[in-house]
Amino acid sequence: MAIAAAIFLSLPPQIRRSPASIAAPFRSTSSLHFDSFRSNFSSLKNPNLRVSASSMSIGTPEKISTTSFLDRRESRFLHFVKYHGLGNDFILVDNRDSTEPSITPEQAVKLCDRNFGIGADGVIFAMPGVNGTDYTMRIFNSDGSEPEMCGNGVRCFARFIAELENLHGKQSFTVHTGAGLIVPEIQEDGKVKVDMGEPILKASDVPTKLPANKDQAAVKADINVDGVTWNVTCVSMGNPHCVTFGNRQSQNLTVDELNLAAIGPKFEHHEMFPARTNTEFVEVFSHEHLKMRVWERGAGATLACGTGACAVVVAAVLEGRAGRSCMVDLAGGPLDIEWKEEDNHVYMTGPAEVVFYGSVAV
Ligand SMILES: N[C@@H](CCC[C@H](N)C(=O)O)C(=O)O
């Protein structure tokens, strides 16, 4: 697999354009243009990794328009745009012409590799809608598994669709996902507010084998992980989450002190989670302000997890630790989450940004 053609980077924060123009980042005349690096990259150890063009210029007019770039349909090349939502990064693929993803899970693993590929937490496919929805979103994690939903991913998805369809300003879409209907809405300021639907609390549907309470939910349940008894609440946002605020040794976590790489996989593969699990470790600052670190199923430690932040607020409400509307700090930045009493839906608001676009031979 060779990475080829032009790679364009979005502007660094200090020279980013106004929010209104961020909606059309590719059309900027001042994007960093990395047409470059042939010599640098050719010396890399991976002979399959190539960036083909040959000059680097900053502040040049664009040489390839977004539309012409994404409209190319050479069969050997996969054209992509890389986005991130608070550092949770994805390779977005225009798959609107087919109901099957254009690459396999094995190819996704290679593309997501941060040393030998493009580097990402997952690959997201924009596909035709079903059952009257505008679009379908599918995603492969960086380990090739397919989750039901991705919160940061769906914000990136909305911005990707707006770019593909040349839409500006406030826009909303209905998106079919493995978690059912999800409705992202691009706001005037460029952030994306997403109706993430209702949380699933029934333990067997999360799924978890942990003991349930009278409402069939696993709330404040004890789980032994590697000799430590953790107190957890399990929530599905379409995908499974195990949320913890502490363990027997430390009732209130200081999340920066955790060795996530050591403890995360032990939760992910714990026998109490038949579909594996995402795990959120949470510190409570106040009733409206939480901080979390996440170990994601199929992707490991990531800088942010949208479904995870939603699950955290639901769990915090169920445990009486926070109100229904919270700011959740993640390693990549904050998300605003609200679990509305009126409709029982969770709403997530946060950014989604282009990183670069390019092509890869597959
Ligand atoms: N980072 C995502 C979640 C992606 C899926 C997750 N790894 C899973 O397997 O469930 C988010 O922002 O929600």
Ligand as a Chemical Component Dictionary entry (heavy atoms), coordinates in Angstrom:
data_LIG
# 
_chem_comp.id                   LIG 
_chem_comp.type                 NON-POLYMER 
_chem_comp.pdbx_formal_charge   0 
_chem_comp.three_letter_code    LIG 
# 
loop_
_chem_comp_atom.comp_id 
_chem_comp_atom.atom_id 
_chem_comp_atom.alt_atom_id 
_chem_comp_atom.type_symbol 
_chem_comp_atom.charge 
_chem_comp_atom.model_Cartn_x 
_chem_comp_atom.model_Cartn_y 
_chem_comp_atom.model_Cartn_z 
_chem_comp_atom.pdbx_ordinal 
LIG N1 N1 N 0 -13.943 7.373 19.362 1  
LIG C1 C1 C 0 -15.291 7.079 19.132 2  
LIG C2 C2 C 0 -15.731 5.676 19.414 3  
LIG C3 C3 C 0 -15.205 4.728 18.347 4  
LIG C4 C4 C 0 -15.702 3.332 18.511 5  
LIG C5 C5 C 0 -15.144 2.632 19.708 6  
LIG N2 N2 N 0 -13.739 2.451 19.631 7  
LIG C6 C6 C 0 -15.841 1.268 19.839 8  
LIG O1 O1 O 0 -15.295 0.240 19.429 9  
LIG O2 O2 O 0 -16.965 1.244 20.348 10 
LIG C7 C7 C 0 -16.220 8.134 19.658 11 
LIG O3 O3 O 0 -15.841 9.316 19.561 12 
LIG O4 O4 O 0 -17.332 7.835 20.076 13 
# 
loop_
_chem_comp_bond.comp_id 
_chem_comp_bond.atom_id_1 
_chem_comp_bond.atom_id_2 
_chem_comp_bond.value_order 
_chem_comp_bond.pdbx_ordinal 
LIG N1 C1 SING 1  
LIG C1 C2 SING 2  
LIG C1 C7 SING 3  
LIG C2 C3 SING 4  
LIG C3 C4 SING 5  
LIG C4 C5 SING 6  
LIG C5 N2 SING 7  
LIG C5 C6 SING 8  
LIG C6 O1 DOUB 9  
LIG C6 O2 SING 10 
LIG C7 O3 DOUB 11 
LIG C7 O4 SING 12 
# 
